Amino acid sequence: MTKFVPDLDDEALRCLVESLTENGQAVSLFDAEDNLRYANRTYQGMFLGDYDGPFTFTGIVRHAARNGLGVRIDGNDVEAFLARTLPRRRSVPRKSFETDLVDGRWFWIDHTVLPNGWVLSVGADITALKRNEKSLRQAHEAALEASRTDPLTGLPNRRHILDLLDGALAEDAATGAGLSIAVLDIDRFKAVNDAHGHEAGDAVLRHFADVCRERVRDGDVLGRMGGEEFLLVLPGAGPGQASAIVDRIRDGFPPARLDGEGTGLPCTFSAGIAESLAGDDRSSILRRADRALYAAKGEGRNRTMIGVATG
């Protein structure tokens, strides 16, 4: 089979240069000394503007950085950027990479080192693809967050808070830093729904979650287990410190005020605390906390009880 070798006469060369100049890709050609020997219209708009030289690679990069053109440089440190880039410009015969520009566009660059040391770069605008990619990533992250979040209170839902408890138990087993949990249950919540309706009940749940969230420590995690029951995971806390944190939440707990009603509904809660013990899993530590919660309710509600291990 005969290999086709194009006959690049003057007309063919003229058409080739014209097509390179007018197409939307960014085309540049640097010689072995890194002097710019050709740049099409797109490349000139990206990097040169009204630049009048010297047309070396370093000169063009510095000009672009000074004038809000070219690629986005982390920290705006153009000299550090050049120090990283120059040794790699001819390190391999061909490479491809994506880069973002100061103006927000993204380009996919094909970078070819020719046998004589000249460098040909062809860049295709992939801004639309990157925006679609970002939208898909954001949609995925939003869906993942929604799957982990209780829609009423904005807290971690049952599945997510139990996953976080599993992680906290594993961390405690590895480090011995300590861990306690508290199961919180709003007192007489059914009476709120019966007397004021489910919208009032929802308002009380949101109010309770908001106040608790404001009063816990950084690093503590509160989630809604379901209904009027919440789980508070307290890394690094023994039962005494956990009890003090719950008392801080309870102290002066503001009443929940319903839309259109000036009278506030008292919002008390009972709590059961359990400390992580050797060999605990989520079931065993929750069982102790639940027993303590039932004991608190049996003692008259609006109080905290600490669970103990049973043989």
Protein Blocks (a to p, Z undefined) as FASTA:
>chain_A
ZZddddddfklmmmmmmmmmmmmbdcddddfkopafbdcfklmmmmnmmagbjadfklmm
mmmmmnopajddehhiaklmmmmmmmmmmmpfbdcdddddfkopacdddddddfkopacd
ddddfklmmmmmmmmmmmmmmmmmmmmpcfklopacfklmmmmmmmmmmmmmmnonopad
dddddehklmmmmmnojklmmmmmmmmmmmmmmmmcehiacddfbhjbccdddehiafkl
mmmmmmmmmnopacdddehiabdcddddddddddddehiafklmmmmmmmmmmmmmmnng
jiacdddddZZ
